Amino acid sequence: MVQVVFSPKWFWGKDIFIDSIALLVLLLIAIFATKCYRIKKSRNYLYLALSFYLIALSFFSKILINFTIYYQVLHTQMIGSIEYTQVILKSSEILAVSGLFFYRLFILLGLFMLYSIYEKQSMANIILMMYFTIISIFFSKEEYYIFYLTSFIFLGVISNRYYQNYKKNKEKTSGMLAASFSIITLSQIFFMFVNFTKHFYVVGELIQLLGYILLLVTFIMVLKHGREKNKSRHH
């Protein structure tokens, strides 16, 4: 079966909960960016919203894959029928392959779009990055580290861009944004090496959770700051 589930059995369900938090954070930011686009009509807000919607869709795909496979494996263990187990595992493999495709497609397209907002793109650069993205999606069923390496590169560039913004404006929220993306970038390193031990998957998930919690705190602070600005304008 295609290797999709890297989680140790004792961590089953916990990774779904962690990914659900990430999904919620991504959707909140995407909805906020959509509202900003409707007000300001800036394309950057539109691209920001689309990128976060795509990454949210990737997490939804991953949650759906894991939930279904965990349920089916546990269910077949309870039933104990060899013939039934073979049917279930076959259907799980079909789900895994299709789900893995959409998971990788959505997250890399989302990261590429987010990366494109902050980096001026030449045609050669776009072609190179799209080539790298396609390789990561289609040609790394077993060499999954290629996918995580691509994610790491995108996230690293995005984190650096946010850090450069922080150096310019010295705003606390800019620093927190850079820190949250840097932590999420760090998590990709552990995901790259899950073949050595599944405990790296657990460490990666926990680090990624920390990054998305910090991203949520940053989002709340931005909202709070925006409301305070609006109140001061009305007084």
N, C-alpha and C positions, 0 to 999 in steps of 0.2 A: 504493500500500500504506500502511496505517496506520503512522504513525511510531512505532516502538517501540524500535528499535535506534539509540541515539544515539552509540555507541562508534565512534571511528575504527578502520579495519580493522586497523591495527598493534596496537591494544589488545584485539582480540578474544581471548577466553580469559582474559586477565588480569583483566577485570572479573568473570568467572565465579568465578575464584579468590578475589578480594576479597569478593564476595558470599557465597561459601561460608564464609569466616571469620566474617562477620557472622551467618550462619545457625547456625553452631556455637555462637557466644557466646550467641545468643538462646535456643537449645535448652538449654544448660547452666543458664542463669538460670531458665528456665521449669521445668525438672526440679527445681532447688533450691527454688523457690517452692512447687511441688507437695508436696514432702516437708515443708516448713514448715507448709503448710496441714493436712496429715495429722496433724501433731504438735500444733499450736496451735489448729486449727479456726477460724482467723480468716478472715473473708471477704476481707479485704484481700490476703492471700496467694493466695487463690483467683483473685481478679480480676487480681492481678499475674501469676500463672502463665498465665491465659487470654490476657492482653494480649501476653505475650511469645511464646506459641504462635502467636497470630494473625500477629504481625509476622514470626515465623520462616517461617510458611506463605507470606507475601507474598514473602519472599526466595527461597523454594523455587520459587514460580511464575515469578519473574523469571529465575532460573537456568535453569529448564526452557525458557522462551521463547527466551532468548539462545542456549543450547546448540543447540536444534533449528534455529533460523533460521541461525546461523553454519554449522552442518553442512550444511544444505540448500543454502545459497548456494554454499559451496565445492564441494559435490557436483555441483551443476548446472553450475558452471564447468568441471569436469572432463569431464562428459558432453557438454556443448555442444549438446544437442538443443533446438531452439526450442520444440517441442511439449511435451517433457518439462519444460522450464524453466517454461512457463506453468502446468502442472499443479502443480508444486512451489511456485511462488510463490502460487498460489491457496490451497493447503493451508496455507502459511506465514501467509497473511493471516488465515485462520480461526483458526489457533492464536494468532496475535498478538492478535486482538480478544478472544478468550476468556481468554487468559492475562493480558492487560492489565487486564481487568475484575477477575479474582480478585486480581491483585497490588495494585490500588488498594483493593479492598474489604477485604482482610485487613489491610493496613497501616494504613488509616484507622480501621477498627474497633478494631484493637489500640491505636493511639494514643489514640483516644477513650476506651477503657476505662481505659488507664493514666492519662489526664488526669482521669477521673472519680473515681479513687481519692483524689486529693489535693485536688480542688476540690468544694465543696458545690454540688450541682446543683439549680437551680430548674427547674420544668417548661418555662418559656419558654427558658431557656438550653439545655436538652436539645434542644428542638425546633429552635432556631436552629443548634446545632452539627450536628445530624443533617441538616438542610437543606443546610448548607454541605458536609457530607460527601457527600451524594447528588449534589449539583451536580458535585463534584470527580470522582466515579466515572463518572457517566453522560454528562455534557455537556462533556467536555474532551478529546475524541479528538485534536484538533489543538492546542487551547489547553492543552497539558500543564502549562504553568506554573501553572494554577489548582490542579491536584493538588499540585504541589510547594509552592505557597503555603500550602495547607491543612496539609500536613505540617509546614511551617516554623512555622506558628502553634501547632499542637499541641505540637511539640517545644520551641518557645520557652517556652510556659507550663509545661511539665513541667520544663524546665531551671531556670526561675526558682523553681519549687517546691522543687527539690532544693537550690538555692542558699540559699533561705530556711532550709531545714533545717540546712544547714552553718553559717549565721550563728548559729543557736540552739545547736547542740551542739559546734561547732568540731572535729568529728571528721575525721580525714584522709580516711577512706573516703567520707564525705558530700561533701567537697570534690571528690574525684576523680569521684564519681558526677555531680555538677553539671557538672564540666568535660567529662566524656565526652559527656553529652547536649548540652552547648553546642556542642561540636565537630561532632557529628552534625547539629545544627540549622544550623550554618554551611554544611555541605555542600549543604543544600537550595537555598541561594542560587545556587550554581554550576549545579545541575541546572535551575534556572528559566531560565537563559540559554543553554542548549546550542544554541538555534536560531541564535545568532550565530556560534558555532564549536564543533565537537565536542570541542575541547580542554578546554572547561569541564566536559564530562562526565568526562574523565580526572581533572581537578583535584578535582571533587566526589567521585569514587570514592576517591581517595587520602585526602582529608580524612575521609571517612566511615570508611575503614579505620582511620585513626588514632583516631577516636572509639571504634570497637568494640574495638580493641586495649586502649585505656585502660579501657574497660568490663570487659574480660576480666581485666585486672590488678586492678581494683577488686573484682571477684567473687572472685578468688583470695585477696585480702587479707581479705575478709569471712569466707571459709571458714577461713582460717588463724587469724583472731581468734576465731572460734567454737570451734575445736578447742582453742585455748589456754585459753579460758574453761572448757571441759568438763574439761580436765586439772586446772586449779586447784580445781575443785569436788570432784574425786575425792581430792585430797591433803589 
